Amino acid sequence: MGCGTSKVLPEPPKDVQLDLVKKVEPYTGYKTDIYKHFIKGDGDAIKSAIPSPPCHTNPHVEQPEPRKNRVAKYRAKFDPRVTAKYDIKALIGRGSFSRVVRVEHKATKQPYAIKLIETKYREGREVCESELCVLRRVRHTNIIQLIEVFETQERVYMVMELATGGELFDRIIAKGSFTERDATRVLQMVLDGVKYLHTLGITHRDLKPENLLYYHPGMDSKIMITDFGLASARKKGDDCLMKTTCGTPEYIAPEILVRKPYTNSVDMWALGVISYILLSGTMPFEDDNRTRLYRQILKGKYSYSGEPWPSVSNLAKDFIDRLLTVDPNDRMTALQALKHPWVVSMAASSSMKNLHRSISQNLLKRASSRCQSTKSAQSTRSSRSTKSNKSRRVRERELRELNLRYQQQCNG
């Protein structure tokens, strides 16, 4: 659902490379436990990533606060109206101005997610207003549903449906089989949701696999569109053009990069990128260098080389081509995409070639290379940070010494 700070940046200067707020994180494998920091019960503990202290502790060393107290303090942050109705169970995610927790309705035992946003900060208010503006208007089987809202002077608690089936690619990796028929079934659900949003004048502006979640772990689970922190909602009669530069670089449409006013067709471009990844496990546009990445996108430069593309139908490639069209006026709408021959015919097909092995290998290969580059970058940053920390510590020590001498002079 997303729980970060404001994800919209000001318009960039014309002579400066765009620095969009979102970053694609590498796939890191199937998540066996998505509920870190789990709260077992009223008097039980939180499973924290911090290891437990050893049994034999030094009595002279200050011991960490008992876990029971930490749980009590954590729950105390919630408005009494919330805790009277819901049991707080687990921390799912966190950001600078928000937390997302798994809760259980006390009466029905139904699980939900609560997004707690600190609205005393401007960024928190912006995210909250944007998301609430959209979620209060939508009601669709493939879109995460807002259940109710609790508001205080400094916080907003958004109670929403809880998607427990995991992210799209996690399911593909775990499944062991994936065909074009499976891909069209996924895309049909996503397209249904996007078509509904566009009918209401809502543009998601950050469609990507991480924001497509399965409702439950079962094989018959539906896909749900989540994270509306960047969404734009327009009322009927309003200018349908948007100008804010935002999104995730690898999924961003060319018209946004050139800072032209754009429409909801940017969502369709993102669906073209998702379709490409869905059928291959690779990105159509990818480069560690932002400038080169943007050049690829602006030219619409991608290829169907390597596995499993020789096994993918021409209809599927045509579907992608009609979405990854640089001119937004030539791009398919959600309704047109739903009526494309590939979506219609493959969804009804009974047997297709299993693409799972190639897709999985490509996903894992990409994850490995991205992890290596991330570690290298972190190592460089760490080295610079160490030098910076040393100089900062020296300055702080000098300041403390000066302050101590000043106090001695005053007392003397």
Residue pairs with C-beta under 8 A, 6 or more apart in sequence:
1 93
1 100
1 113
1 115
1 144
1 160
1 226
1 227
2 93
2 95
2 211
2 226
2 227
2 228
2 229
3 93
3 94
3 95
3 98
3 99
3 100
3 115
4 95
4 96
4 97
4 98
4 127
4 229
5 95
5 96
5 97
5 123
5 124
5 127
6 122
6 123
6 124
6 126
6 127
6 229
7 21
7 22
7 127
7 206
7 229
7 230
7 246
8 21
8 126
8 230
8 244
8 246
9 19
9 20
9 21
9 245
9 246
10 245
11 243
11 244
11 245
11 259
12 18
12 19
12 245
12 259
14 259
17 290
17 291
17 294
18 245
18 249
18 257
18 290
18 294
19 290
20 245
20 246
20 247
20 248
20 249
20 252
21 246
22 206
22 246
22 247
22 248
22 249
23 248
23 249
24 208
24 248
24 249
24 250
24 251
25 210
26 366
26 367
26 369
26 370
26 371
26 374
27 169
27 363
27 364
27 366
27 367
28 367
28 371
29 173
29 364
29 367
30 166
30 170
30 173
30 174
31 166
31 167
31 170
34 92
34 166
35 89
35 90
35 91
35 92
35 102
36 47
36 48
36 49
36 91
37 46
37 47
37 48
37 49
37 90
37 91
38 46
38 47
38 89
38 90
38 91
39 45
39 46
39 71
39 74
39 88
39 89
39 90
39 91
40 47
43 68
44 71
45 67
45 68
45 71
46 67
46 70
46 71
46 74
46 91
48 67
53 63
53 64
57 63
74 88
75 83
75 88
77 116
78 88
78 116
78 157
79 150
79 152
79 155
79 157
81 150
82 114
82 150
82 157
84 106
85 105
85 106
85 107
86 103
86 104
86 105
86 106
86 112
86 114
86 159
87 103
87 104
87 106
88 101
88 103
88 114
89 101
89 102
89 103
89 104
89 111
90 101
90 102
91 99
91 100
91 101
91 102
92 100
92 101
92 102
92 113
93 99
93 100
94 100
96 123
97 117
97 118
97 121
97 123
97 124
97 127
98 115
98 116
98 117
98 118
98 124
98 127
99 115
99 116
100 113
100 114
100 115
100 116
101 113
101 114
101 116
102 111
102 112
102 113
102 162
103 111
103 112
103 113
103 114
103 159
104 110
104 111
104 112
105 111
105 112
111 162
111 164
112 147
112 159
112 160
112 161
112 162
113 159
113 160
113 161
113 162
113 163
114 157
114 158
114 159
114 160
115 131
115 157
115 158
115 160
116 155
116 156
116 157
116 158
117 124
117 127
117 128
117 155
117 156
117 158
118 124
118 154
118 155
119 125
119 128
119 154
119 155
119 156
120 153
120 154
120 155
127 229
128 156
128 158
130 228
130 229
130 230
130 231
131 158
131 228
131 229
131 231
132 146
132 149
132 156
132 158
133 231
133 233
134 202
134 228
134 231
134 233
135 144
135 145
135 146
135 158
135 160
135 228
136 146
137 200
137 202
137 233
138 145
138 146
138 196
138 197
138 200
138 202
139 145
140 192
140 193
140 196
140 197
141 192
141 222
142 189
142 190
142 192
142 193
142 196
142 222
142 223
142 224
142 225
143 193
143 196
143 197
143 224
143 225
144 160
144 161
144 163
144 213
144 224
144 225
144 226
145 160
145 161
146 158
146 159
146 160
147 159
147 160
147 161
148 159
149 156
149 157
149 158
149 159
150 156
150 157
150 159
151 157
161 215
161 224
163 213
163 214
163 215
163 216
163 224
163 226
164 214
164 215
164 216
164 217
165 171
165 213
165 214
165 215
165 216
165 217
165 218
165 221
166 213
166 214
166 217
167 209
167 210
167 212
167 213
167 214
168 186
168 209
168 212
168 213
168 214
168 223
168 278
169 209
169 277
169 363
171 214
172 178
172 278
172 356
172 359
172 360
172 363
173 360
173 363
173 364
175 356
176 356
177 354
177 356
178 354
178 355
178 356
178 359
179 351
179 352
179 353
179 354
179 355
180 279
180 312
180 313
180 316
180 342
180 346
180 349
180 352
180 353
180 355
181 346
181 347
181 349
181 350
181 351
181 352
183 275
183 278
183 279
183 316
183 346
184 342
184 343
184 346
184 347
185 347
186 212
186 223
186 278
187 271
187 274
187 275
187 278
187 337
187 343
188 338
188 343
188 347
189 222
189 223
190 207
190 212
190 223
190 225
190 271
190 274
191 271
191 334
191 337
191 338
191 343
192 338
193 223
193 224
193 225
194 204
194 207
194 225
194 267
194 268
194 271
194 334
195 333
195 334
195 335
195 338
197 203
197 204
197 225
197 231
197 264
197 267
198 264
198 267
198 333
198 334
200 233
201 233
201 234
201 235
201 236
201 238
201 240
202 231
202 232
202 233
202 234
202 264
203 231
203 232
203 234
203 242
203 263
203 264
203 266
203 267
204 211
204 225
204 228
204 230
204 231
204 267
204 270
205 230
205 231
205 232
205 242
205 246
205 247
205 266
205 267
206 227
206 229
206 230
206 231
206 246
206 247
206 248
206 251
206 270
207 225
207 251
207 267
207 270
207 271
207 274
208 248
208 250
208 251
208 270
208 273
208 274
209 274
209 277
209 278
210 227
211 225
211 226
211 227
212 223
212 224
212 225
212 226
212 274
213 223
213 224
213 226
214 221
214 222
214 223
214 224
215 221
215 222
215 223
215 224
230 246
230 247
232 242
232 244
234 240
240 263
240 264
241 261
241 262
241 263
242 261
242 262
242 263
243 259
243 261
243 262
245 256
245 259
246 256
247 253
247 256
247 266
247 270
249 290
249 293
249 294
250 273
250 283
250 285
250 286
250 293
251 269
251 270
251 273
251 274
252 266
252 269
252 270
252 297
253 262
253 265
253 266
253 269
253 270
253 297
253 328
254 269
254 297
254 298
254 300
254 326
255 262
255 265
255 266
255 328
256 262
256 266
257 294
257 297
257 298
258 298
262 328
263 328
265 328
265 331
265 333
266 328
267 334
268 323
268 331
268 332
268 333
268 334
268 337
269 323
269 324
269 328
269 331
271 323
271 337
272 284
272 320
272 322
272 323
272 324
273 283
273 284
273 285
273 324
275 316
275 319
275 320
275 323
276 282
276 283
276 284
276 302
276 320
276 324
277 283
277 284
279 308
279 309
279 312
279 316
279 320
279 355
279 359
280 306
280 307
280 308
280 309
280 312
280 355
280 358
280 359
280 362
281 358
281 359
281 360
281 361
281 362
281 363
281 366
282 306
282 362
282 366
283 366
284 302
284 320
284 324
285 293
285 296
285 297
285 301
285 302
286 293
286 296
287 293
287 296
288 373
295 301
296 302
298 326
299 326
300 324
300 325
300 326
302 324
304 312
304 317
307 358
307 361
307 362
308 355
308 357
308 358
308 359
309 317
311 353
311 355
311 358
312 355
313 342
313 346
315 340
315 341
315 342
315 345
315 346
316 342
316 346
318 340
318 342
319 337
319 340
319 342
319 343
322 331
322 332
322 336
322 337
322 340
323 331
323 332
323 337
325 331
332 340
337 343
346 352
